[in-house]
Amino acid sequence: MNGTSTDRSTRSRSHGTPDPVVVVGSGPTGLLLAGDLATAGVPVTVLEKRPHRVSNLSRAFVLHARTLELLDARDLADGLEAVGQPLDRLNLFGRLTIDLGDLPSRFNHLLVLPQYEVEKALERRAVEAGAGFRYETGLTGVTQDADGVTVRVRGPEGREETLRAAYVVGADGMRSAVREAIGLPFPGRSVIRSVVLADVKLAEKPPALLTVNAVGDAFAFLAPFGDGYYRVIGWHRGRDVPDDAPLDLAEVREITRLALGRDFGMHDARWMSRFHSDERQAPAYRVGRVFLAGDAAHVHTPAGGQGMNTGLQDAANLGWKLAAVATGHADPGLLDTYQAERYPVGRSVLRSSGGIVRLAMAKRPWTLAARAALTGFLDAVGPARRRLAGQVTGIGYRCPAPRGAHRLTGARVPDVALAGGGRLYEALRGGRFVLITPEPHEGGRADRLTVARWASDRRTTLLVRPDGYVAWASEAAGAAEIREALARHLGPDE
C-alpha cells in the first residue's frame, strides 16, 4: 500500500484529531465510500483485517448499467470499459432473452470484468483523494455515545488500540464484525449448499461471453477473467456436502458437463473451493452513528450478478450524505434517509435473485411448467421484460419522495445533455449537486453545487443529488423558489 495514505491517518490521530468517518472493510463498497468521503474533504480511515495485496480471486464478474453510471460520475467507467467486455443481452433458461440495448442509459449493456479490476480503480481513486488505510487491522469492539464512536482494533502483531470517530461504516462483508459489535441480527437462511468454484483454463472457447444453464439437477456458469482463466460456478443437487469437503477438478468437470453438455476441456485449476449461498438482510442499516453497507447489510444468491452492484450503490447513497453532515452543510436527520432508500432495494434484490435461482433449480414437472410459462410471458410482454431488466440492472429503482412532491422527485436521472456540450454525469464528478435550469442562474455554493443549463429547450428545473437522483424539481421555478430549494437541500450559501 502507498505509505502516504497510511501515514496521513496516523498523523491525524497522533495530533488528537479523530477522523470523522472510519470505514471497516476495503472491498468495492468500502473503497467507493472512502473515495467519495475523501474527495469531499472528509478525513476517512479504512480498516482492513487482511494484508494489502492484489488478489485475482474475484467473487463478482459483472457491472450493471446503474453502477456504471455511478462510476462514470467518478470518472472511472471509461477506464473499466476499456478493460472489460460488454454484453448486450442476457439469456435465461434457454427461452428468455433480455435485450440490454433497449436500456435508457449510456451503458446499455453489462460489463464483464473481474471484481479485482473494480477494486484497483476504486482504491487508486481513494488513495489519490487522501483516504487513509490500515491493513492487518481488525475491529474488536464498538462503543457509541452522544458525541461519537470509540472503535477498538487489533493491529499487526496483536497490538490493540482505540480510535475515535464521528461515524463508523461496516462494509466488512457477510460475517461483519461491525454488525456483530452493535448487536444486529442477520436473519435469513442458506438457499444453496455446496456450490463449487474453480478458476481453470479451457481447451475450447465457450460460445458466449457468459455461459450459463440449468437442468433439473445442476447448473453451471462460466465467465472469463481476461488472462486466459475462466471462473466456473457449479452446483449439483446430489452433492450436499460441507464447505470444507475436498474438491477436485473431476467433480467440477462432471457438474459442468451435466449443466452445459460439455466441460470445454477444462484444465490447470489454480484455485478451487466450495461455498454456500445465503439470503439474509439486517433489520436496520443504521444504529446510531454506525451504518452497514454491502454484504454486511444484505447477502443473496449470485443469480443476476447483483451483489457487488448493490453494495456500490449503497456506498454512493451513503457517501454524499455523510459528507454533507460531516462538513456541517446538512442536518444529521439526512442520514435517516439511507435506511429509507436502500433497505427496500436490498429486499427487492433478495427477492429477484432468489426467484431466478429457484427457477434455475426447478425439477418437478409443475415447477418446470411454471418456469416455462413465466419465461414465455416475460419474453412476450415488453413492459414486464423491461421491469425485470430495470431491477437486475438497477436503473429501475427510485427513491421515496415526500407527499406532494413533483413527479420526478426521487427518480434516477439519465445522462442528459447539457448546454456547452457537456453531460450530467460529467457534471456530477466531484460529488456535487447539479442544478439544471432552462435559463442562466447563479446558485453559489461552488464547493458543493454545479449549475448547468439544458442543451434542449426543456423548461423543467432539476436539482440532481450527487448520486444521480432528483432531489427537487419544478416546471416553472422562479429565482426565489430555486434559492429556497438550494437552501433546503444544500444549506446556506456561505
C-alpha positions as CSV (number, residue, x, y, z in Angstrom):
1,M,0.0,0.0,0.0
2,N,1.1,3.5,-0.7
3,G,2.7,4.7,2.5
4,T,1.5,8.2,2.2
5,S,-2.1,7.3,2.9
6,T,-1.3,5.2,6.0
7,D,1.0,8.0,7.3
8,R,-1.8,10.5,6.9
9,S,-4.3,8.7,9.1
10,T,-1.6,8.0,11.7
11,R,-0.6,11.7,11.9
12,S,-4.2,12.7,12.3
13,R,-4.6,10.5,15.4
14,S,-1.3,11.5,16.9
15,H,-2.4,15.1,17.0
16,G,-5.6,14.1,18.8
17,T,-7.9,14.9,15.8
18,P,-10.1,11.8,15.1
19,D,-11.1,11.1,11.5
20,P,-14.9,11.9,11.2
21,V,-15.5,8.5,9.5
22,V,-14.0,5.1,9.9
23,V,-14.9,2.6,7.2
24,V,-14.3,-1.1,8.1
25,G,-13.6,-3.2,5.0
26,S,-11.7,-2.5,1.8
27,G,-13.9,-4.3,-0.7
28,P,-15.6,-2.4,-3.5
29,T,-18.3,-0.9,-1.2
30,G,-15.8,0.4,1.4
31,L,-13.4,1.7,-1.3
32,L,-16.1,3.7,-3.2
33,L,-17.3,5.1,0.1
34,A,-13.8,6.1,1.2
35,G,-13.1,7.7,-2.1
36,D,-16.3,9.7,-2.0
37,L,-15.6,11.0,1.5
38,A,-12.0,11.9,0.8
39,T,-13.0,13.7,-2.4
40,A,-15.5,15.8,-0.4
41,G,-12.7,16.7,2.0
42,V,-13.9,14.5,4.9
43,P,-11.0,12.7,6.6
44,V,-11.6,8.9,6.5
45,T,-9.7,5.9,7.6
46,V,-10.3,2.4,6.1
47,L,-9.6,-0.6,8.4
48,E,-8.9,-3.9,6.7
49,K,-8.0,-7.1,8.6
50,R,-6.3,-8.7,5.5
51,P,-2.8,-7.7,4.5
52,H,-2.7,-5.5,1.4
53,R,-2.2,-7.4,-1.8
54,V,-3.9,-7.5,-5.2
55,S,-5.8,-10.8,-5.4
56,N,-7.1,-12.5,-8.6
57,L,-9.7,-14.5,-6.7
58,S,-12.7,-12.5,-7.7
59,R,-16.2,-13.1,-6.4
60,A,-18.1,-10.8,-8.8
61,F,-17.8,-10.5,-12.6
62,V,-20.5,-8.1,-13.7
63,L,-21.1,-4.4,-13.6
64,H,-24.6,-3.3,-14.4
65,A,-25.8,-0.1,-16.1
66,R,-26.7,1.8,-12.9
67,T,-23.3,1.0,-11.3
68,L,-21.5,2.1,-14.5
69,E,-23.4,5.4,-14.4
70,L,-22.2,5.9,-10.8
71,L,-18.7,5.0,-11.7
72,D,-19.0,7.5,-14.7
73,A,-19.8,10.2,-12.1
74,R,-16.4,9.3,-10.6
75,D,-14.5,9.3,-13.9
76,L,-13.9,5.6,-13.7
77,A,-16.3,4.0,-16.1
78,D,-14.4,4.6,-19.3
79,G,-11.3,3.1,-17.9
80,L,-13.1,0.0,-16.7
81,E,-14.9,-0.3,-20.1
82,A,-11.5,-0.4,-21.8
83,V,-10.6,-3.4,-19.6
84,G,-13.8,-5.3,-19.5
85,Q,-16.0,-6.9,-22.2
86,P,-19.5,-5.6,-22.9
87,L,-22.5,-7.9,-23.2
88,D,-25.7,-6.5,-24.7
89,R,-28.1,-9.3,-23.8
90,L,-28.9,-11.8,-21.1
91,N,-30.2,-15.3,-21.8
92,L,-32.1,-17.2,-19.1
93,F,-33.2,-20.8,-19.2
94,G,-32.8,-21.0,-22.9
95,R,-36.0,-19.2,-23.6
96,L,-35.9,-15.7,-22.1
97,T,-33.6,-13.0,-23.7
98,I,-33.3,-9.6,-22.1
99,D,-32.0,-7.2,-24.7
100,L,-30.0,-4.6,-22.7
101,G,-29.6,-2.5,-25.9
102,D,-33.1,-1.1,-25.0
103,L,-31.9,0.3,-21.6
104,P,-32.4,4.1,-21.3
105,S,-28.7,4.5,-20.3
106,R,-25.4,5.4,-21.9
107,F,-24.4,2.0,-20.7
108,N,-27.0,-0.1,-22.5
109,H,-25.1,-3.3,-21.7
110,L,-23.5,-5.1,-18.8
111,L,-19.7,-5.2,-18.4
112,V,-18.0,-8.5,-17.7
113,L,-14.8,-8.0,-15.7
114,P,-13.3,-9.4,-12.5
115,Q,-14.1,-7.7,-9.2
116,Y,-10.4,-7.1,-8.6
117,E,-10.2,-4.7,-11.6
118,V,-13.0,-2.6,-10.0
119,E,-11.2,-2.7,-6.6
120,K,-7.9,-1.5,-8.2
121,A,-9.7,1.5,-9.8
122,L,-11.6,2.4,-6.6
123,E,-8.5,2.1,-4.4
124,R,-6.4,4.3,-6.7
125,R,-9.1,7.0,-6.5
126,A,-9.4,6.7,-2.7
127,V,-5.6,6.9,-2.2
128,E,-5.3,9.9,-4.6
129,A,-8.1,11.7,-2.7
130,G,-6.3,11.2,0.6
131,A,-8.1,8.4,2.3
132,G,-6.1,6.6,5.0
133,F,-5.7,2.8,5.1
134,R,-4.7,0.5,7.9
135,Y,-4.2,-3.1,6.9
136,E,-3.9,-6.2,9.1
137,T,-6.1,-4.3,11.5
138,G,-9.3,-5.9,12.7
139,L,-12.2,-4.4,14.6
140,T,-12.8,-5.9,18.0
141,G,-15.4,-3.6,19.5
142,V,-17.6,-0.5,19.1
143,T,-19.0,1.8,21.8
144,Q,-21.2,4.8,21.0
145,D,-22.1,7.9,22.9
146,A,-23.8,11.2,22.0
147,D,-20.6,12.7,20.5
148,G,-19.1,9.9,18.6
149,V,-17.9,6.3,18.3
150,T,-15.0,4.6,20.0
151,V,-13.6,1.8,17.9
152,R,-11.4,-0.9,19.4
153,V,-9.0,-2.6,17.0
154,R,-6.2,-5.2,16.9
155,G,-3.4,-4.4,14.5
156,P,-0.3,-6.2,13.4
157,E,1.4,-8.4,15.9
158,G,-1.7,-8.3,18.1
159,R,-1.3,-4.6,19.1
160,E,-4.5,-3.2,20.5
161,E,-5.7,0.4,20.4
162,T,-8.8,2.6,20.2
163,L,-9.8,5.0,17.6
164,R,-12.4,7.8,17.8
165,A,-14.7,8.7,15.0
166,A,-17.9,10.6,14.4
167,Y,-19.3,7.8,12.3
168,V,-18.4,4.2,11.5
169,V,-19.5,2.2,8.4
170,G,-19.3,-1.5,8.4
171,A,-18.5,-2.6,4.8
172,D,-16.9,-5.8,6.1
173,G,-18.9,-8.5,4.4
174,M,-21.3,-11.2,5.4
175,R,-19.5,-12.0,8.6
176,S,-19.4,-8.4,9.6
177,A,-17.6,-7.6,12.8
178,V,-19.3,-4.2,12.9
179,R,-22.8,-5.8,12.7
180,E,-21.9,-8.2,15.4
181,A,-20.4,-5.4,17.6
182,I,-23.6,-3.4,17.5
183,G,-25.8,-6.4,18.2
184,L,-27.8,-6.6,15.0
185,P,-29.1,-10.0,13.9
186,F,-28.8,-11.2,10.4
187,P,-31.9,-13.2,9.8
188,G,-32.3,-15.5,6.8
189,R,-31.2,-18.9,5.6
190,S,-29.0,-20.8,3.3
191,V,-30.6,-21.3,-0.1
192,I,-27.9,-23.4,-1.9
193,R,-25.3,-25.6,-0.3
194,S,-22.1,-26.9,-1.7
195,V,-21.7,-24.6,-4.7
196,V,-18.3,-25.3,-6.3
197,L,-15.9,-22.6,-7.5
198,A,-12.9,-23.1,-9.7
199,D,-10.6,-21.0,-11.8
200,V,-9.5,-23.0,-14.8
201,K,-8.1,-22.8,-18.3
202,L,-10.3,-24.2,-21.1
203,A,-9.1,-26.0,-24.2
204,E,-12.2,-24.8,-26.1
205,K,-13.6,-21.3,-26.0
206,P,-17.2,-21.1,-24.9
207,P,-19.8,-19.9,-27.4
208,A,-20.8,-16.9,-25.4
209,L,-19.1,-14.3,-23.2
210,L,-21.1,-15.5,-20.2
211,T,-22.2,-19.2,-20.4
212,V,-25.0,-20.3,-18.0
213,N,-27.5,-23.0,-18.0
214,A,-29.6,-25.0,-15.6
215,V,-31.1,-28.5,-15.8
216,G,-33.1,-30.3,-13.2
217,D,-30.2,-31.4,-11.0
218,A,-27.4,-29.0,-11.8
219,F,-26.5,-25.5,-13.0
220,A,-23.2,-24.1,-14.2
221,F,-21.8,-20.6,-15.1
222,L,-18.6,-19.7,-16.9
223,A,-17.1,-16.2,-17.1
224,P,-13.6,-15.1,-18.4
225,F,-11.0,-13.3,-16.3
226,G,-9.3,-12.0,-19.4
227,D,-6.0,-13.6,-18.5
228,G,-6.7,-17.0,-20.0
229,Y,-8.5,-18.3,-17.0
230,Y,-12.3,-18.8,-16.5
231,R,-14.3,-18.8,-13.3
232,V,-16.6,-21.8,-13.1
233,I,-19.5,-21.8,-10.6
234,G,-21.5,-25.1,-10.4
235,W,-24.0,-26.9,-8.3
236,H,-25.3,-30.5,-8.2
237,R,-28.4,-31.4,-6.3
238,G,-27.0,-34.7,-5.2
239,R,-23.7,-33.2,-3.8
240,D,-24.9,-31.7,-0.5
241,V,-21.6,-31.7,1.4
242,P,-19.9,-29.3,3.9
243,D,-18.0,-26.3,2.5
244,D,-14.7,-27.8,3.8
245,A,-15.2,-31.2,1.9
246,P,-12.4,-32.0,-0.5
247,L,-12.9,-30.8,-4.1
248,D,-11.1,-32.0,-7.2
249,L,-11.3,-30.9,-10.9
250,A,-13.1,-34.1,-11.9
251,E,-16.1,-33.1,-9.8
252,V,-16.1,-29.6,-11.4
253,R,-15.9,-31.2,-14.9
254,E,-18.8,-33.5,-14.1
255,I,-21.1,-30.8,-12.9
256,T,-20.3,-28.6,-15.9
257,R,-21.0,-31.4,-18.3
258,L,-24.3,-32.1,-16.7
259,A,-25.4,-28.5,-16.8
260,L,-23.8,-27.3,-20.1
261,G,-23.4,-30.5,-22.0
262,R,-19.6,-30.3,-22.1
263,D,-16.7,-29.2,-19.9
264,F,-14.8,-27.3,-22.7
265,G,-11.6,-29.3,-21.8
266,M,-11.0,-27.5,-18.5
267,H,-7.6,-28.0,-17.0
268,D,-4.9,-26.4,-14.9
269,A,-7.1,-25.2,-12.0
270,R,-5.3,-22.6,-10.0
271,W,-7.9,-22.4,-7.3
272,M,-11.0,-24.4,-6.2
273,S,-13.4,-24.1,-3.3
274,R,-16.9,-24.7,-2.1
275,F,-19.4,-22.3,-0.5
276,H,-23.0,-21.9,0.4
277,S,-25.3,-19.1,-0.7
278,D,-27.4,-17.4,1.8
279,E,-30.3,-14.9,1.7
280,R,-30.1,-12.6,4.7
281,Q,-30.8,-8.9,5.5
282,A,-30.1,-6.9,8.6
283,P,-33.3,-5.3,10.0
284,A,-31.6,-1.9,10.2
285,Y,-28.8,-0.4,8.1
286,R,-28.2,2.2,10.9
287,V,-27.8,2.0,14.6
288,G,-27.0,5.5,16.0
289,R,-23.7,6.5,14.5
290,V,-22.9,3.2,12.9
291,F,-24.0,2.1,9.4
292,L,-23.9,-1.1,7.4
293,A,-23.4,-1.3,3.6
294,G,-22.9,-4.0,1.0
295,D,-22.8,-7.6,2.2
296,A,-22.7,-6.5,5.8
297,A,-26.3,-5.4,5.3
298,H,-27.6,-7.9,2.8
299,V,-26.5,-11.1,1.1
300,H,-28.3,-13.1,-1.6
301,T,-27.7,-15.6,-4.3
302,P,-25.3,-14.7,-7.1
303,A,-28.1,-15.0,-9.7
304,G,-28.3,-11.9,-11.8
305,G,-24.9,-10.7,-10.7
306,Q,-26.3,-8.0,-8.4
307,G,-24.2,-8.4,-5.2
308,M,-21.2,-6.1,-5.9
309,N,-23.5,-3.7,-7.8
310,T,-26.0,-3.3,-4.9
311,G,-23.1,-2.7,-2.4
312,L,-21.6,0.0,-4.7
313,Q,-25.0,1.7,-4.9
314,D,-25.3,1.6,-1.1
315,A,-22.0,3.4,-0.8
316,A,-23.0,6.0,-3.4
317,N,-26.2,6.8,-1.5
318,L,-24.5,7.0,1.9
319,G,-21.3,8.8,1.0
320,W,-22.7,12.2,0.0
321,K,-25.0,12.2,3.0
322,L,-22.2,11.5,5.4
323,A,-20.1,14.2,3.7
324,A,-22.8,16.8,3.9
325,V,-23.4,16.1,7.6
326,A,-19.7,15.8,8.5
327,T,-19.0,19.2,6.8
328,G,-21.9,20.9,8.6
329,H,-23.9,21.5,5.4
330,A,-26.8,19.2,6.4
331,D,-28.8,18.2,9.4
332,P,-27.9,14.8,10.8
333,G,-31.5,13.8,10.1
334,L,-30.5,13.4,6.5
335,L,-28.7,10.2,7.5
336,D,-32.0,8.5,8.3
337,T,-32.9,8.5,4.6
338,Y,-30.1,5.9,3.9
339,Q,-32.3,3.3,5.6
340,A,-35.5,4.5,4.0
341,E,-33.9,4.4,0.5
342,R,-31.6,1.5,0.5
343,Y,-33.4,-1.1,2.7
344,P,-36.3,-1.6,0.2
345,V,-33.7,-2.0,-2.7
346,G,-31.9,-4.7,-0.7
347,R,-35.1,-6.5,0.0
348,S,-36.1,-6.4,-3.7
349,V,-32.7,-7.7,-4.8
350,L,-33.1,-10.7,-2.4
351,R,-36.4,-11.4,-4.0
352,S,-35.3,-11.1,-7.6
353,S,-32.1,-13.0,-7.2
354,G,-33.8,-15.7,-5.1
355,G,-36.6,-16.0,-7.7
356,I,-34.1,-16.5,-10.5
357,V,-32.1,-19.2,-8.6
358,R,-35.3,-21.0,-7.6
359,L,-36.4,-21.2,-11.2
360,A,-32.9,-22.4,-12.1
361,M,-33.2,-25.2,-9.5
362,A,-36.7,-26.3,-10.7
363,K,-37.0,-30.0,-11.2
364,R,-40.6,-31.2,-10.6
365,P,-42.9,-31.1,-13.6
366,W,-45.1,-28.4,-12.2
367,T,-42.2,-26.1,-11.3
368,L,-40.7,-26.7,-14.8
369,A,-44.0,-25.8,-16.3
370,A,-44.3,-22.7,-14.2
371,R,-40.8,-21.7,-15.3
372,A,-41.7,-22.2,-18.9
373,A,-44.9,-20.2,-18.6
374,L,-43.2,-17.3,-16.7
375,T,-40.2,-17.0,-19.1
376,G,-42.6,-17.2,-22.0
377,F,-44.7,-14.4,-20.6
378,L,-41.7,-12.2,-19.9
379,D,-40.3,-12.8,-23.4
380,A,-43.6,-11.8,-25.0
381,V,-44.7,-8.9,-22.8
382,G,-42.4,-5.9,-23.2
383,P,-43.3,-3.9,-20.1
384,A,-42.8,-6.9,-17.8
385,R,-39.4,-7.7,-19.5
386,R,-38.3,-4.1,-19.2
387,R,-39.3,-4.1,-15.5
388,L,-37.2,-7.2,-14.9
389,A,-34.3,-5.5,-16.8
390,G,-34.7,-2.4,-14.6
391,Q,-34.5,-4.4,-11.4
392,V,-31.5,-6.5,-12.5
393,T,-29.5,-3.5,-13.9
394,G,-30.5,-1.2,-11.1
395,I,-31.9,1.6,-13.3
396,G,-35.5,0.8,-12.4
397,Y,-35.3,1.9,-8.8
398,R,-36.2,5.3,-7.5
399,C,-36.1,6.9,-4.0
400,P,-39.2,7.7,-2.0
401,A,-40.5,11.2,-2.4
402,P,-42.3,13.4,0.1
403,R,-46.1,13.7,-0.3
404,G,-47.0,16.4,-2.8
405,A,-43.5,16.5,-4.4
406,H,-43.0,16.9,-8.1
407,R,-43.5,13.6,-10.0
408,L,-39.8,13.5,-10.9
409,T,-38.6,13.8,-7.2
410,G,-36.7,10.6,-6.3
411,A,-36.3,9.5,-9.9
412,R,-33.0,8.4,-11.4
413,V,-31.8,10.9,-14.0
414,P,-30.2,9.5,-17.2
415,D,-27.1,11.1,-18.6
416,V,-28.8,14.1,-20.2
417,A,-27.0,16.5,-22.5
418,L,-26.1,19.9,-21.0
419,A,-25.5,23.2,-22.8
420,G,-22.0,23.7,-24.0
421,G,-21.5,20.1,-25.0
422,G,-21.3,18.5,-21.5
423,R,-23.4,15.8,-19.9
424,L,-24.9,15.3,-16.5
425,Y,-22.6,12.5,-15.2
426,E,-19.5,14.6,-16.1
427,A,-21.0,17.5,-14.1
428,L,-21.6,15.2,-11.1
429,R,-17.9,14.5,-10.8
430,G,-16.5,15.9,-7.6
431,G,-19.5,14.8,-5.6
432,R,-21.5,18.0,-6.0
433,F,-25.3,18.5,-6.6
434,V,-26.1,19.7,-10.1
435,L,-28.8,22.3,-10.7
436,I,-30.1,22.1,-14.3
437,T,-32.1,25.2,-15.4
438,P,-33.7,26.5,-18.6
439,E,-32.1,29.9,-18.1
440,P,-28.8,31.1,-16.6
441,H,-28.9,31.1,-12.7
442,E,-26.3,31.9,-10.1
443,G,-26.5,29.2,-7.4
444,G,-23.4,30.0,-5.3
445,R,-22.1,27.2,-3.1
446,A,-19.3,26.4,-5.5
447,D,-17.9,23.8,-3.2
448,R,-21.0,21.7,-3.4
449,L,-23.0,22.8,-6.4
450,T,-22.6,22.8,-10.2
451,V,-25.1,24.9,-12.2
452,A,-25.8,23.9,-15.8
453,R,-28.4,24.5,-18.4
454,W,-30.3,22.1,-20.6
455,A,-28.9,21.6,-24.1
456,S,-32.6,21.3,-25.3
457,D,-35.5,23.7,-24.8
458,R,-36.8,21.8,-21.8
459,R,-38.3,24.1,-19.2
460,T,-38.1,21.9,-16.1
461,T,-35.7,22.9,-13.3
462,L,-34.0,19.9,-11.7
463,L,-31.8,19.7,-8.6
464,V,-29.9,16.4,-9.0
465,R,-28.3,14.8,-6.0
466,P,-24.7,13.6,-6.1
467,D,-25.9,10.1,-6.6
468,G,-27.9,11.0,-9.7
469,Y,-31.4,11.1,-8.3
470,V,-33.8,14.1,-8.3
471,A,-33.8,16.0,-5.0
472,W,-36.2,18.7,-6.2
473,A,-38.0,19.7,-9.4
474,S,-40.2,22.4,-10.7
475,E,-41.8,23.2,-14.1
476,A,-41.8,27.0,-13.7
477,A,-39.4,27.9,-10.9
478,G,-38.6,31.5,-10.2
479,A,-35.4,32.7,-8.6
480,A,-36.9,32.8,-5.1
481,E,-38.2,29.2,-5.4
482,I,-34.8,28.0,-6.6
483,R,-33.0,29.8,-3.7
484,E,-35.3,28.2,-1.2
485,A,-34.8,24.7,-2.7
486,L,-31.0,25.2,-2.6
487,A,-31.0,26.3,1.0
488,R,-33.2,23.3,2.0
489,H,-31.0,20.7,0.3
490,L,-27.5,22.2,0.4
491,G,-27.6,24.5,3.4
492,P,-26.9,28.2,3.3
493,D,-24.6,29.9,0.8
494,E,-21.6,30.8,2.8
